[in-house]
Amino acid sequence: MVSFVAGTTAAQMATALNKLTDSTGVYAVTEGDNLRLLSTSYGSEANVALKVVTEGTGGTFGSS
């Protein structure tokens, strides 16, 4: 599980997540203020799952 505190930027999240790529198979890129999670696998193996466990008051987490 990876946690981030309020105010963590997308770039900071990407940096932290990319340090775990070897063990998770997921890497992160930023597109402006957006964070995009991608799989290091290809084809049918290329899946990334994300679960928001909790979000603080006024949070703006969304997915697409």
RAFENDA-V279856 format. One record per residue. N is the residue number from 1. RES is the residue in three letters. PSI is psi in radians with two decimals (999 if undefined). NEAR is the number of other ideal C-beta (glycine too) atoms within 12 Angstrom. Layout:
# RAFENDA-V279856
n = <N N>
res = <RES RES>
psi = <PSI PSI>
near = <NEAR NEAR>
This chain:
# RAFENDA-V279856
n = <1 2 3 4 5 6 7 8 9 10 11 12 13 14 15 16 17 18 19 20 21 22 23 24 25 26 27 28 29 30 31 32 33 34 35 36 37 38 39 40 41 42 43 44 45 46 47 48 49 50 51 52 53 54 55 56 57 58 59 60 61 62 63 64>
res = <MET VAL SER PHE VAL ALA GLY THR THR ALA ALA GLN MET ALA THR ALA LEU ASN LYS LEU THR ASP SER THR GLY VAL TYR ALA VAL THR GLU GLY ASP ASN LEU ARG LEU LEU SER THR SER TYR GLY SER GLU ALA ASN VAL ALA LEU LYS VAL VAL THR GLU GLY THR GLY GLY THR PHE GLY SER SER>
psi = <2.44 2.34 2.58 2.53 2.83 2.41 -0.10 2.25 2.84 -0.70 -0.71 -0.69 -0.77 -0.77 -0.81 -0.79 -0.63 -0.35 -0.29 0.09 -0.74 -0.62 -0.39 -0.44 0.26 2.43 2.77 2.50 2.70 2.53 1.60 -2.19 0.09 2.59 2.24 2.25 2.31 2.67 2.57 -0.14 2.98 2.78 -2.39 -0.26 -0.13 1.43 2.50 2.24 2.48 2.36 2.17 1.99 -0.78 2.59 2.34 2.90 2.32 0.16 2.68 0.47 2.34 2.91 2.75 999>
near = <10 24 14 25 12 14 11 20 18 23 19 19 29 27 20 22 31 25 16 19 21 11 12 23 20 28 26 30 19 20 14 10 15 19 31 22 30 23 20 20 15 10 7 7 10 15 16 21 12 22 12 16 12 12 15 15 7 8 15 13 20 11 14 9>
